[in-house]
């Protein structure tokens, strides 16, 4: 049985590593294997920006990958947490009763959704600001 609260917390805390995808869809899930790569390349971009400065153009491409991975995973946490019991059980526990307790929304589920909204909004807005700032700087002052 797939528990909604556990899936929500996995998407929030371990989502950039694909943990929620592996929990819900198994080890053969392509998206689950893509998320750690996005996170890795985004983290490399952050380290490049810290070591080489924000003018490093490769970091301009890599840093947003981390923001996108975090934003997508927090969105998944919100969707999981707000899915009603019957839809959850029909999709992730199809051989069980639709009123099974695994799809129940608890206080911990709501806490995960609230945290996901805070973290996801911060990650999304930070990524947008970073990208737009570098885009406009590049347009105003082209290198060379």
ZIVENTA-V160331 format. One record per residue. N is the residue number from 1. PHI is phi in radians with two decimals (NA if undefined). NEAR is the number of other C-alpha atoms within 10 Angstrom. D_CENTER is the distance of its C-alpha to the mean C-alpha in Angstrom with 1 decimal. Layout:
n->N phi->PHI near->NEAR d_center->D_CENTER
n->N phi->PHI near->NEAR d_center->D_CENTER
This chain:
n->1 phi->NA near->14 d_center->23.0
n->2 phi->-1.74 near->16 d_center->19.2
n->3 phi->-1.53 near->19 d_center->18.7
n->4 phi->-1.13 near->27 d_center->16.4
n->5 phi->-1.11 near->24 d_center->16.1
n->6 phi->-1.12 near->19 d_center->15.2
n->7 phi->-1.09 near->24 d_center->12.5
n->8 phi->-1.13 near->30 d_center->11.0
n->9 phi->-1.19 near->25 d_center->11.4
n->10 phi->-1.13 near->24 d_center->10.1
n->11 phi->-1.13 near->29 d_center->6.7
n->12 phi->-1.28 near->28 d_center->6.9
n->13 phi->-1.60 near->20 d_center->8.8
n->14 phi->-2.09 near->18 d_center->8.5
n->15 phi->-1.03 near->27 d_center->5.2
n->16 phi->-1.08 near->28 d_center->5.4
n->17 phi->-1.73 near->23 d_center->8.8
n->18 phi->1.45 near->25 d_center->8.6
n->19 phi->-1.06 near->24 d_center->10.5
n->20 phi->-1.16 near->24 d_center->9.8
n->21 phi->-1.17 near->24 d_center->10.8
n->22 phi->-1.16 near->19 d_center->13.8
n->23 phi->-1.12 near->17 d_center->14.8
n->24 phi->-1.51 near->18 d_center->14.9
n->25 phi->-2.08 near->15 d_center->16.1
n->26 phi->1.65 near->12 d_center->17.7
n->27 phi->-1.28 near->13 d_center->17.9
n->28 phi->-1.59 near->10 d_center->18.8
n->29 phi->-1.28 near->14 d_center->15.5
n->30 phi->-1.13 near->13 d_center->15.0
n->31 phi->-1.13 near->12 d_center->11.4
n->32 phi->-1.06 near->22 d_center->11.0
n->33 phi->-1.45 near->17 d_center->13.1
n->34 phi->-1.32 near->14 d_center->11.6
n->35 phi->-1.01 near->23 d_center->8.2
n->36 phi->-1.11 near->19 d_center->10.5
n->37 phi->-1.21 near->17 d_center->12.6
n->38 phi->-1.04 near->22 d_center->10.3
n->39 phi->-1.11 near->24 d_center->9.4
n->40 phi->-1.09 near->18 d_center->13.2
n->41 phi->-1.14 near->18 d_center->14.5
n->42 phi->-1.13 near->23 d_center->12.5
n->43 phi->-1.16 near->19 d_center->13.9
n->44 phi->-1.08 near->18 d_center->17.3
n->45 phi->-1.09 near->24 d_center->17.2
n->46 phi->-1.11 near->21 d_center->16.8
n->47 phi->-1.14 near->15 d_center->19.7
n->48 phi->-1.11 near->20 d_center->21.7
n->49 phi->-1.12 near->19 d_center->21.5
n->50 phi->-1.24 near->12 d_center->22.6
n->51 phi->-1.47 near->10 d_center->25.4
n->52 phi->-1.84 near->12 d_center->26.6
n->53 phi->1.67 near->12 d_center->25.9
n->54 phi->-1.32 near->16 d_center->23.9
n->55 phi->-1.46 near->13 d_center->26.4
n->56 phi->-1.17 near->14 d_center->25.0
n->57 phi->-1.22 near->15 d_center->24.2
n->58 phi->-1.15 near->13 d_center->22.1
n->59 phi->-1.16 near->23 d_center->19.7
n->60 phi->-1.06 near->20 d_center->19.5
n->61 phi->-1.45 near->13 d_center->18.0
n->62 phi->-1.51 near->22 d_center->15.8
n->63 phi->-0.99 near->25 d_center->14.3
n->64 phi->-1.07 near->25 d_center->12.4
n->65 phi->-1.09 near->24 d_center->10.5
n->66 phi->-1.17 near->26 d_center->8.8
n->67 phi->-1.08 near->25 d_center->8.2
n->68 phi->-1.15 near->21 d_center->6.9
n->69 phi->-1.06 near->26 d_center->4.5
n->70 phi->-1.15 near->29 d_center->3.4
n->71 phi->-1.11 near->25 d_center->4.5
n->72 phi->-1.11 near->20 d_center->3.7
n->73 phi->-1.22 near->28 d_center->1.9
n->74 phi->-1.23 near->32 d_center->4.5
n->75 phi->-1.11 near->21 d_center->6.5
n->76 phi->-1.08 near->22 d_center->6.8
n->77 phi->-1.07 near->31 d_center->7.9
n->78 phi->-1.13 near->24 d_center->10.2
n->79 phi->-1.11 near->13 d_center->11.5
n->80 phi->-1.05 near->23 d_center->12.3
n->81 phi->-1.15 near->30 d_center->13.9
n->82 phi->-1.67 near->16 d_center->16.0
n->83 phi->-1.23 near->15 d_center->17.2
n->84 phi->-1.30 near->14 d_center->20.9
n->85 phi->-0.97 near->18 d_center->22.5
n->86 phi->-1.16 near->16 d_center->24.4
n->87 phi->-1.13 near->14 d_center->21.7
n->88 phi->-1.06 near->23 d_center->19.5
n->89 phi->-1.19 near->25 d_center->22.6
n->90 phi->-1.15 near->16 d_center->23.7
n->91 phi->-1.44 near->12 d_center->20.6
n->92 phi->-1.82 near->17 d_center->19.6
n->93 phi->-2.29 near->19 d_center->23.1
n->94 phi->-1.13 near->12 d_center->25.5
n->95 phi->-1.50 near->10 d_center->28.5
n->96 phi->-1.85 near->12 d_center->28.4
n->97 phi->-1.17 near->11 d_center->29.7
n->98 phi->-1.15 near->17 d_center->27.5
n->99 phi->-1.70 near->14 d_center->28.2
n->100 phi->-1.04 near->16 d_center->27.0
n->101 phi->-1.20 near->14 d_center->25.7
n->102 phi->-1.11 near->19 d_center->22.5
n->103 phi->-1.67 near->25 d_center->21.1
n->104 phi->-1.25 near->18 d_center->22.4
n->105 phi->-1.61 near->18 d_center->20.5
n->106 phi->-2.04 near->12 d_center->21.5
n->107 phi->-1.09 near->9 d_center->21.3
n->108 phi->-1.17 near->14 d_center->18.6
n->109 phi->-1.14 near->22 d_center->16.5
n->110 phi->-1.12 near->16 d_center->17.2
n->111 phi->-1.06 near->15 d_center->16.6
n->112 phi->-1.12 near->25 d_center->13.0
n->113 phi->-1.13 near->25 d_center->12.6
n->114 phi->-1.10 near->15 d_center->14.3
n->115 phi->-1.10 near->18 d_center->12.4
n->116 phi->-1.12 near->26 d_center->9.0
n->117 phi->-1.14 near->18 d_center->11.1
n->118 phi->-1.14 near->12 d_center->12.4
n->119 phi->-1.21 near->16 d_center->9.5
n->120 phi->-1.12 near->24 d_center->7.6
n->121 phi->-1.11 near->16 d_center->11.1
n->122 phi->-1.09 near->15 d_center->11.9
n->123 phi->-1.13 near->21 d_center->9.3
n->124 phi->-1.14 near->20 d_center->10.0
n->125 phi->-1.16 near->13 d_center->13.7
n->126 phi->-1.12 near->14 d_center->14.0
n->127 phi->-1.13 near->19 d_center->12.8
n->128 phi->-1.09 near->15 d_center->15.2
n->129 phi->-1.10 near->12 d_center->17.9
n->130 phi->-1.04 near->16 d_center->17.7
n->131 phi->-1.14 near->16 d_center->18.0
n->132 phi->-1.15 near->12 d_center->20.6
n->133 phi->-1.06 near->12 d_center->22.6
n->134 phi->-1.21 near->16 d_center->22.9
n->135 phi->-1.10 near->12 d_center->23.7
n->136 phi->-1.23 near->11 d_center->26.5
n->137 phi->-1.11 near->13 d_center->27.8
n->138 phi->-1.18 near->13 d_center->28.2
n->139 phi->-1.21 near->10 d_center->29.9
n->140 phi->-1.33 near->9 d_center->32.3
n->141 phi->-2.24 near->8 d_center->33.1
n->142 phi->-1.10 near->8 d_center->32.7
n->143 phi->-1.15 near->7 d_center->33.1
n->144 phi->1.94 near->3 d_center->36.6
